[in-house]
C-alpha cells in the first residue's frame, strides 16, 4: 500500500497546480466574473424605468411610502396598489405574492428617494439599476462558490465555464435591465445560498448552517414561488453528490417541506387563489381564443421556442403575448419535435439520476423551472417570457459547459486544447457582451424598448399598443414640436394595428382617441373613447378624457356665443354631454338660451348650475331675471 502524502507534500502539490493552472484559483475566477459582469451591464445604470416598473415601483403607493409601506407590501398582492388605482379587483390566476423585491424597492425609496414632508420624492432609478447588477454578479459569484466547493470539486474549470455562460447569456438582459424583475435575481440568489448552507450542514452537522439554509429557503420563496423546486432538487443533490441513500435524502428534505407549508399558509391568507374566473382579456389569458387541442399543442411547441432562445438568443423581445406566437395544432411537426425532445430530456434525467450523474441535477433544474412557467401545470397569464427561463438557463449552462469540456478532451495536444478553449470562450463572451450592451440601451425606457420591439414582434397587440404610446410621449417633447403630427401618425399606425389584432384592446382605443384629439379630429376621438367605454365602463382615464372633449366644445361654444347663439347652444350641450357636472357649462348654457328667449331651458340650466355650485351668484342673478 502506498504511503499517504504528508500535509506538506499536499500543500506543495496544490501550489504547483496553481502555478501551472492559475486560472483555477477561486478569487481570480470570481474577480474576472465580477469585472465582466460590471462591464457588460454598466450601460444599464443610466436607464430609466420600463415595462412593469411603473406599476410595481413608480406608481406603487406602498413603495413610495418607504419603510411605512413595508407592512402593506408584506400583507397584500404585489399589484394591490395598481388594482386600487384602476378600480379593479385581483385579475391574475394564483395571485402574486412576491414581496421581498418590492420591500427592497421601499427600502431604496426610504434611503435615497424621500425628501421629507411636503417635498417631492427623487428618482432613484440609478440606484435600483446598480443594485440589480450588483445582486446579479453576487449571485454568480455565489454560484461559482457552490459549484467549486460542493458539486463540481473535480471540475473547477467546468464550474467557471458554467458561471461565465450564465453571466453573459443575453436572454438575462430583461431580468437585469428591467428593475421589477429583481424578484428573479433574488429568487435565484437565495436558492444558491440555500444549497450552500444545506451542504455545509450536511458536512458539519452544525445546526446554525441548517438554520441559515431554512432561512434562505424562506427568503427564496418570498422572492418568487420557483423555490418550490428545491423539494425535488435537494434530495437529488444529496443522492447524487453526497451519495446518501434515497430514503435518507428524502428525510433530510423534510425541514424544507415544513418551511414551504408555512410559506404557502401565509401566501394563501394574503392572496388566496387569486382570480379563479377565466380572465376575459386575451392579453392576460393568451389562449382564450384557442380550442382545447390548440391550447395544448401551442403550449408544447413554446417549449422549443425557449430552447431556441437559450441556444441562440436572437432576436430578443420584452413581450410574446397575443398574437406573437400563432396557435398551432398536433398536425404541426414542431409540436411533435418538442414532445420527443422533452420526453428524451426527462428520460435522460431519470437514467442519469440512477447513475448518480451531476447532469441529472442540471437537467432537472432546467426542466422543473421550465415546466413551472410552461402553462402546462397552471396558466401563468402569459404566453412566454425571457425572464421566465432565467432559472432554467443555469441548468442548461452546466450541460453546455460539460459538453464543451468533453469536446476539448478529445483534443490530444494540451497547447492546442488550451488555445481552442480560450478562443471559444473569448469569442462567445465578446458576441454575448455586444448583444447585451445593445439590448441594455433598448431597455432605457418605454419609448426605446417598445419602438425596438415593435420591429421584433410586429404581431403583438400589446407591443404595438406600447409603441404607439411611445410615439405619443415623443410628440409631447418640446424638441419634437415640429414633428408632432408625424409622430402622432406613427402612433395611429401602431394603435390601429393593435386593435385590429385584438379588437377588445381597451388601451388601444383610449390612445387612438388621444391621437385624434391631438389632431383636432374630435369626432374620431369620441368614437374611440366610446369603444373603450363599451369595453371598460369604469376605466379611470375615461372621465378625464371626456372632460377634455367637454372643454373643447365649451371653448368653441363660447366663441360662437356672441355671433351665433343657436350654434353656441348646440356646442355647449355637447360639452355638457361629456362633462355634465360642470357648473360653469350649465351657467353659460343658461345665458345662451336666455338670449334666444328660451326661458324654460335657461331656468333648467341655471338651476343645475346652482345645484352644482350653490355660491354661483351669476346663476342666482340669471334666475332672478327670468320672467315671472
N, C-alpha and C positions, 0 to 999 in steps of 0.2 A: 504494500500500500504506500502511495506517495505521501510524503510528509506535507502537512499543511503549511502554506506560506505564512511567514511571520507578518505581523501588522506593518512592520517597516517595509517589507517587500511589497505588500499590497498597496501601501501609500505610494511607493516608488513607481509601481505599475500604473496606478491611476494618474500620477503626474506625467509619466511618459506618454500615456494615451492622450492626455490633453495637449501635450506638445505636438503630437502627430496629428490629432484631430481637434484643434482648439475650438472648432465650431460647435462641439458637443457641450460646451460649458453653458449651464443654465442662465447665468447672468448675461452672458454675451447674447444668447438667443433672445432672452426677454428684452434686452436693450434694443436689439435690431427690430423686433416686432413693434416695440413702442415707437421707435423712430419712423418706421414705415407707416404705422397707423396714423401718427400725427401729420406726417407729410401728405398722405392721400386724402385726409379729411380736414385739413387745415382751412381749405377754402369754403367749408360749410359754416365756419364760425360767424361770418358776417351775414349769414342768411337770416331771413325774417321768419314768418310763420306760413305754413301751407297746409292744405287739405284739412284734416280734422283738428289741427292745432287750435283753430278758432273756438270750436265748441267745447273742447276738453280743457283748454288753458285760458286763452284770451277773454272769452265771454263766460267763463265759469265763475259764477258769483262766489263759490266756496274757495276757489284758488285765489281770487282777488282779495279775500279777507286774510290771507296769510295763516298764521297759527290759529286764529279764531275759526277758520273754516275747516280745520282738520277733523273735528268730531263729526261734522256733516259729511265729509268725504268718506269717512270710515263707516258711516251708517246709511248710505244711500247708493243707488245705482250710479255708475260712472257718468251717465248722461242726464242725471236728475235735474241739474240746473238748466240744461238745454231744453229738456221736455217742458219745464215750467215756463220758460221764456216763450216757447212755441204754443203753449196752451194744449200740450199733448200728453198722452199717457205713455207708459213704457211700451216701446214698439218692437224691440228685438227679442227673438226667441232665446230663452235661457237667461235673459238679463245680462248686465255687465258689471261684475263686482271685481274690479282690479284697482283697489285703492292706493297701493303702495307708490306707484309712479306719480299719481295725482297728489299724494301727500308731499312728495319731493318737489312738485311744482309750487305748492303752497309755501313750503319752507323757503324756496328761492324767492318767492314773491315777498315774504316777510323780510328776508335778509337783504335783498337787492332792489326790490320794487316799490315798497311802501315808502311814502314821503311824509307821513304824518297826517294829522287831522286836517281835513279840508284842502289837502294838497293832492294833485293827481299822481297816480302810480306811474313809475317809469317803466320803460320797456326793458325786459331782461332777456331778450331773445339770445343775445351773445352768450350770456351765462349758461343758458339752457342747452345751446348747441355745444358749447365747450364741455359741459357735464356729460352729455350724451357720448361724445367721443372719448372722454376720459373713462367712463364706465365701460365702454366697448373695449378699449385697449386693456383695461384692468381685467375684464372677463377673459380675454385671450391669454393674458399672462397667467392667470389662474388656471386656465385650461392647459397651458403648457406645463405648469407645475403638476397638475393632476396626471396628465399623460406620462410624464417623465418618471414620476415617483411611484405610480401605482399600477397602471395598466400597460405601459409600453417601456418598461425599465430597460429591456434589452434592445430597444429600437428607438433610441433618442433622436436620431435624425428623422425618423418617421413621425415622431411626436412633434418635432419642429415643423416638418413639412405640412402636417395636418393643420397646425395653428396658422401657418402662413397662408395656406389655401383658404382657410376660414376667414382670416383677417382681410384678404384682398378680394374676396368674392364680390363682384359688382351688384349682385342681387340684394346685398345688405344695405345699399345706399338709402333705400326707403326707411329702413329701421333707424339708421343713424341720422340722416338729414331731416326726417320728419320727427319733430320733438315728441309728439304724442306717442310715438312707438317706443318710447323708453321702457314701456312695460315688457316688451320683448327682450330688451337688453338685460333688464333686472331679473326677469324670469330665468334666463339662461345663466346669468352670473350666480344666482343663488342655487340653481341646480348643481353647478360645478362645485360650489362651496359645500353643498350637502354631500356630494361624493367624497370630497377631500376629508371632511370631518368624520364621515362614516368609516372611511378606510383607516383613518388614524385610530378611531375607537376599536376597530376590528384588530388592529395590530397591538395597541397598548392596553386595551380594556379600561382606559380611563373614562369615567362617566362624564367628565366635562366635555370630551370630544363628542360623545353621544348627544349631550345637551345641545351643543352647537349644531350638530347635524340636524336635529329635530327643529331647532330654531330656524336655521337656514331653509329647511324644507317648508316650514310655515310661511316664511317670507317669500319663497318662490311661488307658493300658491296664491298669496296676496298680490303678487305681481301679475300673474296670469294662470289660468287653470291648467296649463300644459304640464305642470309638475305632477299631475296625476299619473303620468307615465312611469314615474320612479317606483311605483308599486310593483311594476314588472321589471324595470331596468336594474334596480338594486339587487334583487335576488339573482338576476342573471349575472351581474358582476361578481357577486360572492361565489357563485358556482363556477364561473369561467376563470376568474383571476385568482381568487383565494382558494379554489379547489374544495370549497365546502360541499358537504352532502346536500342534495337537492332540498330535502326537508328542513335541514338546518338553515339553508339560505332563505327559505320562506319564513321560518320562525324569526330570524334576525330582522325581517322587514315589518313585523307586527307593530312596533312603536310608531313607524311611519304611517301605517294604516290608521292608527288611532288619531294621529295628527290630522290626517286627511278628513276623517269623520268629523273631528272638531271644526275644521275649516268649513266643511260642507254645511254643518249645522249653522254656523254664523252666516254663510252665504245665503242659505235658504231663508233665514229670518230677515235678511236685508233686502234681497231682490226676488225671493220666491222662485217661481219657474219662469219669470219674465212674461212675455206676451205669448200666450198659448193659442191665440187665434191666428190663423194664417194672415200674414201681412198683405194688404191689398195692393201695395206698391211694388212693382217688379224690380225697382232699384234696391229694395231690401228683401225681395223674395224672387231671386233671379230665375227660378224655374217655374214661375207662376203660369206661363203660357204653354209649358211643355206637357206632353202626355206622360203617363207613368213610365212607359218604356223609354221615351226620350230623356226623361229626368235621369234615369239610371245610366243610360248609355253616355250621356253628356258628362255626368259626374265621373264616370270611369275614364273617359277619354282625357279629362282635365288632368288626371294623374300624370299622363305623359307630357302634358304642357309644362308641368312643374319640372319633370326630369330634363326636358329640353332646355329650359331656362337655367337650370342648375349646371348643365354642362356647357351651354352656350348662351350666356345672359345678354341677348341682343335680339330685338330692342327691348327696352325696359319701359314700364308704364305704371302710373300710380293707381290705375283703375282697369278692371277687367269685367265690369258689370254689363248689364243688358245693353245692346246685344253684340258685345265684342266677340264672344265665343258662340257661334251659332249652335242651336240644338241639333243633336245628331241622333242616330238610331243604331240598332245592332247589325244593320247591313253594312255599316262603316268598318272597313278593315282595321282602322286605327283603334277602334274600341276593343277589338279582339287582340290587337297587339298589346294594348295596355293591360288587358286581363292576363295574357300569357306572361308579360314582363313582371307584373307584380305578384302573380302566383309563384313564378320562379324565384323571386326575391324572398318570398315567405318560406318556400321550401328550403332554400339555401340557409336562411336564418335558423330554421329548426335543425337541419343537418349539422351546421357548424356549431350550434349550441351543444348538441350531444357530444361533439368533439372538443368542447371547451375552447373554441377558437374565438379570438377577440373580434373578428369580423362579424360574428353573430350579434355581438353587442352593437356594433356600428350599424348593421342592417336594421336591427330592432329600433335603435334610436331614430333612424331615418323613417322607417315605416310607421311606427307608433305616432310620431308627431305629425306625419303626413295624413294619416287616417283621421286624426282629430280635426283637421281643417278641410277634409275632403268632401264634406256634406253627406258622406256615406253613413256615418253614425248618427249625426243630427245636423239640421240645417244651421249654418252659421250666418246667414243673411248676406252672403257674398259669393260670387262665382268662384273666384280665386284671388290671390294677392301675393305679391312678392314677399311682404313682411311675414306672411303666414308660413313660409318654409325656412325661416331664419334658423329655427332649431334643427330641422331636418338636414340642413346643409352641413351641420357638424358631422353627422353620421356619414354623409357622402364624402366629406373631406378626409376622414380616416380611410375609407375604402380607396379613394384615388391615391392617397399617399402610399398605401400598402402596395397598390398596383405599380406605381412608379418605382418603388424600391425593388419589387420583383423584376421589373424590366431592366433596371440598372444592374442587377445582379447577374443578368445574362451576359453582360459585357465583361470579358476576362481581364483586359488591361485596366489596371487601377487608375492610371492617369487619365485615360480616355473616359472611364466611368465618371471620374470627378469633374472633368470638363463638361461632359454632356449634362450631368446633374445640375451643375451651377448654371450652365447656359439655359437649360429648360426653365428652372425656377426664376432666373433673371428675366427671361422673355415674357413669361406669364405674369410676373409681377409688374413689368412695365406696361403690358397691354391692359391688365386689370386696373392699374393705377390711373392710366389715362382715361379709361372708361368711367371710373368712379368720379374723377375730378370734373369731367364734363357733366355727369349726372348731378353731382352736388350743385353745380351752378344752375341747373334747371330747377332744382328744389329751392331756389332763392325765395320765392313767394308764389302765391296762387297764379299770378299772371304768367310768369316764366314757365311754371310747371304745366299748366293746362294748355297753353298755346303749343308747347312742345309735344305734349301727349296727344293732342288732337290730330297730329300728324301720324302718331304711332298707332292709335286705336280709333280710327275715324268712324267706326260704327258704334261707339259707346255714346248712349244718350247723355249720361252724366258728364263725361269729359267734354262733349260738345256744348252742353249747358254751362259748364265751368269755364270753357274757353270763351264763350260769348260774354260771360260776366267779366272775364279778364279784359276783354276789349272795351267794355263799358267803363271799367276802372281806368284804363289807359286814356280814354276820351276825356275824362274829367281832370286830367293833369294839365296845369297851365301851359307847359311846354308843348302839349299836343293840341292846343286850341285850333290851329289851322287845319288839323287833320281830324277834327271831331266827327264830322259827318262820315268820312271814310272809315273810321274805326267803328262807328255805330253800324254802318252797313255790314262790316265784317261780323260784328256781334249778331246781327239779324240772321246772317247766313248760318251761323252755328246754332242759334236757337231754333230756327226753322228745321234744321236737320235733326235736332234733339227731339222736337215734338212730333216729327214725322216717324222717328224710330220708336218713341214712347209717347203715344197720344194722350196719356193721362199725366204728363210731366208738369206738375204744378209750377215749379220754379221756372221752367221754360216759358210758360205763358206769362208769368209775372214779369220776367225780364224782357220778353218781347214787348210787353206793354210799356216798360220803361224806355226801351229803344224808340218806339213810335212816339212816345211822349216827348222825348228829346228832339225828335224830328218834327214836332208840332202836328203830327197826324193823330189828333186826339180821339177820333172815332175808332181807329185801329187799336189805340191804347186801351180804350174802354172794352172793345171786343175781346182782347186777350185777357184783360183783368176779369171780365165776366166769366170767361172759360175757367180761369183759375178759381174763381169763387164757386163755380158749379162743382168743382172737384174738392175744394177745401174751404167751405164757407167761413170758417173762423180763423183763417190764416191771419196772423198778427200784422202783416205788412199791407193787407188789402185796405184797411181803414185809412192809413196814411196815403196810399196811392190814390184812392178815391178823393181824398181831401185835396190832393194836388190838382186833380181834374176840376174839382169844385172851385178852387181858387182861380184857375184859368178862365172858366166860364163866367165867374163873378167879375173878373177884370174886363173881359170882353163886354159883359152886360153894362158895366159902369161906363165904358167908352161909348156905348150906343145910347145910353140913357138920355142925354140932352137932345139928341137929334132924332132918335127913333125909339120912343118908349115901348112900342109894341115888341120890337125885336129885343130890347133890353129885358122885357118880362120873360120872354122865351129863354134867354140865356141865364137869367137869374134862377128861373125854375129848374133849369138843367143843373146849375151849380148846387141847388138845394137837393136835387136827386142824389148827388154824390156826398153831400155833407149836410144832412137835414137838421143837425143840431147846432147850426151856426147862427147865432142871434143877429149878427151884422147882415147876413144874407137876407134873413127874413125882414129886417127893418127896411133895407133898400128895395126889396120886392114890394113892400107896402107903399113906399114912396112912388115907385113906378106905376103901380095900379091906381094909386090916388090921383096921379097926373092924368090918367085916362078916365078918371071919374068912376072907376070900378071900386066903389066904396066897400062893397061886401068882401072882396078879395083883400083890400087894404086892411080891413079890420082883422081878418083872419091872420094876415101876415104880421101885423104889429102885435096882436095878441100872442102869437107864437114866439115872437122876439122877446116879449116881456116874460113869458114863461121860462125862457132860457136865461134871460138876464133881467131880473126884476128891477135893477137900478138904471135901466136904459131910459134916460129922461127924454130922448128924442122920440122913442116909440110911444111914451106916455103922451107927449105933445101931439103926436100924429093921431092917436086915438081921440084925444080931446077935440081935435079939429074936424073930426068926421061929422057929417050932418046928423042931427038927432032924429 
